[in-house]
Amino acid sequence: MIRTSHDVGDFVRHKLLPVVGNLFLAAIVVALGFALATVIMTPKYTWALTVTGVGFYLMSISVNPLLGFLLWITTAPFSRFYYLDVKMGRGIPDLTLSRLCAAFIMAFLAAQIASRQRKFPRIGKLDLVMVLFCLGFAISTPMAVSGPKNAVVHFADGYGVPFLIYLFARMLVTNRRELRSATVALFVIGGYLSVVAIREQLTGEVLFWFRDANWYYQGGVRSLAGLLGNPAFFGAIISMIIPFTIRAVLNSDNPSKKVFGLALAATETWAVYLTYNRGSWVAFILSMVFLIAFYPRFRRAVIPVLLVAAVVVVVSWPAISSSRIYKERIGAGIPVLYRLGVYGSVDDIIQGKYLFGLGLGQYHYAYLRVMKGIYGDSPWPAKMMPHNAFLYILFTAGLVAMVPYVLIFVFIAVDGYFLWRRAKRGATWFEPELVVCFGAAWVVYVVQSMIIDMMSSFYPNMVFFLIMGFMYGIRDALPKEPKEAETRELAEVQAP
């Protein structure tokens, strides 16, 4: 039988090329395996861990973008401890796991959009103010103490990557199944952060050493030093996750899941207490007040518990008021006086540069020069910070950045309100209590932003914008409402 050129072409395309491709791939895998095995036996074994680990993350994203994305977010704090950050040498920004994964997911989703496998979400007012915030901050980079390059890197880690996480979550979480996977990831984060915090406070042993020294609060109360490096970061993240844990308990009909959820919620609450961070306590309490106000099932379940707790507090008040925790944490006045001093001296510190700010890192020197702080004339062991994210942005980049930064939270609150109203009318596939959980997370983050400098808290920023991305993702998946319905709701909001 004589083969035609057409038959030969089919043979090459459908049989020969796949075999050659598989052989080539097998050869690459064997060569990489041999190279890694060789490197592991040398002092440069960490490179083998880096290549294998980073490759695993990128492969996971390629196979299943949502699960790969959640795997990255869930394990991001551990990257520095397991050689997953690529050190680039002096003067070159490191290729951290978060930077690599953010860049890879962005390229992967862009390719899917270009091939029409995925749609880009519609651009809204929140997206526009995020862009304006980035542009406003970019104007201040030439004034940074450490130079424009370091300012850009710091901003990219503090807000650039979290903004991308918001976009990724918005594109990847659009239905019930994906939302379930997302909430499980939140439970994992809340669970392991709680265990790390509780273990460190009970044993005094710091796992995943983050700082050079084990710090204490005023009066000798232990301050969390491991993994995230700041107890306020532990408190912010865990407090944002607790409302979702509570919702899972209240919605579950499975007794074993209910018990597990209650145990997880109790562990997370205990961990927030053990941060001994007043900002975390205030944010947690206000988020619970928010849940009580807008979550009827939670209100009915928690009010009897609160009444019992109130009786216990009244009976035990002499012991509570005389405890070291109460005296040293509730009664600590210097941090409060410092913040009040900053609030009352904004004009002196910023020196009239309201529009574009002082530049990244300049606040420390401006404060010491103008105020000669409450802590004394000598510099504080760490860089002085305003301990308020909104003031931090004002001092660093001025009103051109702070105004859109404030609008980010305003627009999230407004969009969340309209989404909650739609859920209340039964126009969504999820219950309004889910939106209330998003609102409680918003409360925690905004309250903490008024007490600490969130730009330096990379992981809390990532988790917050991850949660907000979930909210906008499920909102985008809903059918668009008629314009008159939205106008009617807006009129109701503005009505006296």
C-alpha positions in Angstrom: 0.0 0.0 0.0 1.4 3.4 -1.0 1.3 6.1 1.6 0.4 9.6 0.4 2.0 12.8 1.6 -1.3 13.4 3.5 -1.0 10.1 5.4 2.6 10.8 6.2 1.7 14.2 7.6 -1.0 12.7 9.8 1.4 10.1 11.0 4.0 12.7 12.0 1.4 15.0 13.7 -0.7 12.5 15.5 1.8 9.7 16.4 5.4 10.7 15.9 5.4 14.2 17.4 3.5 13.1 20.6 6.0 10.3 21.2 9.0 12.6 20.6 7.4 15.2 22.9 6.8 12.7 25.7 10.4 11.4 25.3 11.7 15.0 25.4 9.7 15.8 28.5 10.8 12.6 30.2 14.4 13.5 29.4 14.0 16.9 31.0 12.4 15.4 34.1 15.2 12.9 34.5 17.8 15.6 33.9 16.2 17.9 36.5 15.9 15.0 39.0 19.5 14.2 38.6 20.5 17.8 38.9 18.4 18.3 42.0 19.8 15.1 43.6 23.3 16.3 42.9 22.6 19.8 44.4 21.0 18.3 47.5 24.3 16.7 48.5 26.1 20.0 48.4 26.1 23.1 50.6 23.8 24.7 48.0 21.0 22.3 48.9 18.6 25.2 49.5 18.5 25.9 45.8 17.0 22.4 45.3 14.3 23.3 47.8 13.7 26.6 46.2 13.4 25.2 42.6 11.2 22.3 43.7 8.9 24.4 46.0 8.4 27.3 43.6 7.9 24.8 40.7 5.2 23.1 42.7 3.3 26.3 43.3 3.5 27.4 39.7 2.4 23.9 38.5 -0.5 23.9 40.9 -1.7 27.3 39.5 -1.4 25.9 36.0 -3.4 22.8 36.8 -6.1 24.5 38.9 -5.8 28.3 39.2 -8.2 28.6 42.1 -6.7 25.9 44.3 -3.1 27.0 43.3 -4.0 30.6 44.2 -5.5 29.6 47.6 -2.5 27.3 48.3 -0.2 30.3 47.8 -2.3 32.7 50.0 -2.7 30.1 52.7 1.0 29.3 53.0 2.5 32.7 52.1 3.8 33.5 55.6 6.0 30.4 55.6 7.9 31.1 52.4 10.8 32.9 54.1 11.3 29.9 56.4 11.4 27.1 53.8 13.6 28.7 51.1 10.8 29.6 48.8 12.0 33.1 48.3 14.7 33.5 45.7 17.5 35.7 47.0 18.8 37.9 44.2 21.8 39.5 45.9 22.6 42.9 47.0 20.8 45.8 45.3 18.3 43.5 43.4 14.8 42.9 44.9 14.3 39.3 45.9 11.9 37.1 44.0 9.7 36.2 46.9 7.0 33.5 46.6 4.3 36.2 46.7 5.9 38.2 43.9 6.5 35.2 41.7 3.0 33.8 42.2 1.3 37.1 41.7 3.2 37.6 38.4 2.5 34.1 37.2 -1.2 34.2 38.0 -1.5 37.6 36.3 0.2 36.2 33.2 -1.9 33.0 33.3 -5.2 34.8 33.7 -4.2 37.3 31.0 -3.6 34.4 28.6 -7.0 32.9 29.4 -8.7 36.3 28.8 -6.8 36.6 25.5 -8.0 33.2 24.4 -11.5 34.0 25.6 -11.5 31.2 28.2 -12.3 33.8 30.9 -13.8 37.2 31.0 -12.2 40.3 32.6 -14.5 41.7 35.4 -16.2 45.0 34.6 -14.3 48.0 35.9 -16.0 49.9 38.7 -15.4 52.8 40.9 -13.4 50.8 43.4 -11.0 49.7 40.7 -10.5 53.3 39.6 -9.7 54.6 43.0 -7.2 51.7 43.5 -5.4 52.9 40.4 -5.6 56.5 41.5 -4.1 55.5 44.9 -1.2 53.7 43.2 -0.6 56.7 41.0 -0.7 59.1 43.9 1.8 57.0 45.9 4.0 56.8 42.8 4.4 60.6 42.8 6.0 60.4 46.2 8.6 57.8 45.4 11.4 60.2 44.5 11.2 61.7 48.0 11.7 58.3 49.8 14.6 58.1 52.3 15.8 54.8 50.8 15.4 55.8 47.2 12.6 55.3 44.6 13.4 51.7 44.0 13.0 50.6 47.6 9.9 52.7 47.9 8.3 51.0 44.9 9.2 47.5 46.3 7.8 48.4 49.7 4.6 49.7 48.1 4.3 46.7 45.8 4.5 44.3 48.7 2.2 46.4 50.9 -0.6 47.2 48.5 0.4 46.2 44.9 0.3 42.5 45.5 -2.9 42.7 47.8 -4.7 44.7 45.1 -3.8 41.9 42.6 -5.0 39.3 45.1 -8.3 41.2 45.2 -8.5 41.0 41.4 -7.5 37.3 41.2 -10.1 36.4 43.9 -12.7 38.4 42.1 -12.1 36.4 38.9 -11.6 33.0 40.4 -14.5 32.9 43.0 -17.8 33.2 41.2 -20.1 30.4 42.4 -21.0 28.3 45.5 -18.4 25.6 45.0 -15.6 28.1 44.6 -16.8 30.1 47.6 -16.7 27.0 49.7 -13.1 26.3 48.7 -12.3 30.0 49.6 -13.9 29.8 53.0 -12.0 26.6 53.8 -8.8 28.4 53.0 -9.8 31.1 55.5 -10.4 28.4 58.1 -7.0 27.0 57.5 -5.3 30.4 57.9 -7.3 31.2 61.1 -6.6 27.8 62.5 -2.8 27.7 62.1 -2.3 31.3 63.1 -4.3 30.6 66.3 -2.3 27.5 67.1 1.0 29.4 66.5 -0.1 32.3 68.7 -1.4 30.1 71.5 1.6 27.8 71.5 4.0 30.7 71.7 2.2 32.4 74.6 1.9 29.2 76.6 5.4 27.8 76.0 7.4 31.0 75.5 9.1 29.3 72.5 9.1 31.2 69.3 8.6 29.2 66.2 9.3 30.8 62.8 11.5 33.5 64.3 10.6 36.7 62.6 12.5 39.4 64.6 15.9 39.7 66.1 14.7 39.6 69.7 11.7 38.5 71.7 9.9 41.7 72.5 7.6 42.4 75.4 4.9 44.9 76.0 5.4 47.5 78.7 5.3 45.7 82.1 6.8 42.4 80.8 3.7 41.0 79.1 4.8 38.8 76.2 4.3 40.1 72.7 4.0 37.6 69.8 7.3 37.6 67.9 7.0 34.6 65.5 5.8 34.1 62.0 4.1 37.5 61.3 6.3 39.5 63.7 3.6 41.6 65.3 0.7 40.6 67.6 -1.6 43.2 65.9 -1.2 41.3 62.6 -2.3 38.0 64.2 -5.2 39.8 65.8 -6.3 41.5 62.6 -6.3 38.4 60.5 -7.9 36.0 63.0 -10.6 38.6 63.8 -11.5 39.0 60.1 -11.9 35.2 59.8 -13.9 34.5 63.0 -17.2 35.8 61.5 -16.9 33.2 58.7 -16.2 30.5 61.2 -19.3 31.5 63.2 -21.4 31.5 60.0 -20.2 28.0 59.2 -21.2 26.8 62.7 -24.7 28.3 62.5 -25.4 27.0 58.9 -24.2 23.5 59.5 -26.6 20.6 60.1 -23.8 18.1 60.7 -23.2 17.6 64.5 -19.5 16.8 64.0 -18.9 19.8 61.8 -20.7 22.0 64.3 -18.5 20.7 67.1 -15.4 21.2 65.0 -16.5 24.7 64.1 -17.3 25.7 67.7 -13.8 24.4 68.7 -12.2 26.4 65.9 -14.1 29.6 66.8 -13.2 29.2 70.5 -9.5 28.6 69.5 -9.5 31.7 67.3 -11.1 33.9 70.0 -8.6 32.7 72.6 -5.8 33.5 70.2 -7.1 37.0 69.7 -7.1 37.5 73.5 -3.6 36.1 73.8 -2.2 38.7 71.4 -2.6 41.1 74.3 -3.1 43.8 71.7 -5.7 46.4 72.5 -6.3 47.3 68.9 -7.1 43.6 68.1 -9.4 43.4 71.1 -11.3 46.6 70.1 -11.6 45.5 66.5 -12.8 42.0 67.5 -15.4 43.5 69.9 -16.7 45.9 67.3 -16.9 43.2 64.7 -19.0 41.1 67.1 -21.3 44.1 67.8 -21.7 44.4 64.0 -22.7 40.7 63.8 -25.1 41.1 66.7 -26.7 44.1 64.9 -27.1 42.5 61.5 -27.0 38.7 62.0 -30.2 37.6 63.8 -29.3 33.9 64.3 -26.0 35.0 65.9 -27.7 37.5 68.1 -30.1 34.9 69.4 -27.3 32.5 70.1 -24.8 34.9 71.6 -26.9 37.1 73.9 -27.4 34.3 76.6 -23.6 33.7 76.5 -23.0 37.4 76.9 -25.3 37.6 79.9 -23.5 34.7 81.6 -20.1 36.3 80.7 -21.3 39.6 82.2 -22.2 37.9 85.5 -18.8 36.2 85.6 -17.0 39.4 85.0 -18.9 41.2 87.7 -18.2 38.5 90.2 -14.5 38.2 89.2 -13.9 41.9 88.8 -11.5 42.3 91.8 -9.3 39.5 90.5 -9.5 40.9 86.9 -8.7 44.5 87.8 -5.7 43.5 89.9 -4.2 41.1 87.2 -1.0 42.0 85.4 -2.7 41.8 82.0 -5.4 44.4 83.0 -2.9 46.8 84.6 -0.2 46.6 81.9 -2.3 46.3 78.8 -5.6 48.1 79.6 -3.9 50.7 81.7 -0.9 51.3 79.4 -1.0 55.0 78.7 2.2 55.9 76.8 1.1 54.4 73.4 -2.2 56.3 73.7 -0.5 59.5 74.5 1.9 59.1 71.6 -1.0 58.6 69.2 -2.9 61.6 70.6 0.3 63.7 70.2 0.6 62.7 66.6 -3.1 63.5 65.9 -2.7 66.9 67.4 0.5 67.8 65.6 -0.2 66.7 62.0 0.4 70.2 60.7 3.8 70.6 62.5 5.0 67.2 61.3 3.9 67.4 57.6 5.3 71.0 57.3 2.6 72.1 54.9 3.3 69.4 52.4 -0.3 68.1 52.4 -0.6 67.5 48.6 2.3 65.2 48.0 3.5 64.3 51.5 7.0 63.9 52.8 8.1 60.6 51.1 8.4 57.0 52.4 10.5 56.9 55.6 10.6 60.6 56.2 8.0 60.6 59.0 10.5 59.2 61.5 12.9 62.1 61.1 10.1 64.8 60.8 8.6 63.5 64.1 11.9 63.5 66.0 12.8 66.9 64.6 9.5 68.6 65.3 8.1 66.7 68.3 11.1 65.2 70.2 8.6 62.6 71.1 7.1 61.3 74.3 9.7 58.6 74.3 12.5 61.1 74.7 15.0 63.0 72.5 16.9 59.8 71.4 15.5 57.8 68.5 13.1 55.0 69.4 14.7 51.5 68.9 12.5 51.1 65.8 11.5 53.7 63.2 8.8 56.0 64.6 5.5 55.4 62.8 2.2 57.3 63.2 0.4 54.1 64.1 -2.5 55.0 61.8 -2.7 53.8 58.2 -4.6 56.9 57.0 -2.0 59.2 58.5 0.8 57.0 57.3 -0.5 57.5 53.7 -1.0 61.2 54.3 2.6 61.7 55.7 4.1 59.5 53.0 2.2 60.5 49.8 -0.1 63.3 50.7 -3.7 63.9 49.8 -3.2 62.6 46.2 -2.9 59.2 47.7 -4.9 59.4 51.0 -8.2 60.6 49.4 -8.4 57.6 47.0 -7.2 55.4 49.9 -10.2 56.5 52.0 -12.5 56.1 49.0 -11.4 52.4 48.7 -13.1 51.7 52.0 -16.1 53.9 51.4 -16.9 52.2 48.1 -16.4 48.7 49.6 -18.9 49.7 52.3 -21.4 51.1 49.8 -21.1 48.1 47.4 -21.5 45.7 50.4 -24.6 47.5 51.5 -26.3 47.1 48.1 -25.2 43.5 47.9 -26.7 42.9 51.4 -30.0 44.5 50.3 -30.1 42.2 47.2 -29.6 39.2 49.4 -32.3 40.4 51.9 -34.7 40.5 49.0 -33.8 36.9 48.1 -32.3 38.0 44.8 -29.1 36.0 45.3 -28.0 32.4 45.8 -26.4 33.2 49.2 -27.9 34.5 52.4 -27.5 38.1 53.6 -25.5 36.8 56.6 -22.6 36.1 54.3 -22.4 39.8 53.3 -22.6 40.6 57.0 -19.4 38.5 57.5 -17.7 40.6 54.8 -18.9 43.7 56.6 -17.5 42.4 59.9 -14.1 41.8 58.2 -14.3 45.4 56.9 -14.9 46.7 60.4 -11.9 44.8 61.8 -9.5 46.0 59.1 -10.7 49.7 59.2 -10.4 49.8 63.0 -7.0 48.2 62.9 -6.0 50.7 60.2 -6.7 53.5 62.7 -4.4 51.9 65.2 -1.5 50.4 63.3 0.4 51.1 60.0 -1.2 48.6 57.6 1.2 49.3 54.8 3.9 47.4 56.6 1.5 44.5 57.4 1.8 42.7 54.2 -0.1 39.5 55.1 -3.1 41.2 56.8 -3.4 43.3 53.6 -3.4 40.2 51.5 -6.1 38.4 53.6 -8.3 41.5 53.7 -8.2 42.1 49.9 -8.6 38.4 49.4 -11.9 38.5 51.4 -13.1 41.6 49.5 -12.2 39.9 46.2 -14.5 37.0 47.2 -17.3 39.5 47.9 -16.9 41.2 44.5 -16.5 37.9 42.7 -19.9 36.6 43.8 -21.4 40.1 43.2 -20.1 40.0 39.6 -21.6 36.6 39.1 -25.1 37.8 39.9 -27.4 39.0 37.0 -27.4 42.7 36.7 -30.3 44.5 38.3 -32.5 47.0 36.5 -31.2 50.6 36.8 -34.4 51.7 38.5 -33.9 49.2 41.4 -30.5 50.6 42.1 -31.8 54.2 41.9 -34.7 53.3 44.3 -32.2 51.8 46.9 -30.0 54.9 46.7 -33.0 57.1 47.3 -33.9 55.0 50.4 -30.4 55.4 51.7 -30.5 59.2 51.3 -34.0 59.6 52.7 -34.2 61.0 56.3 
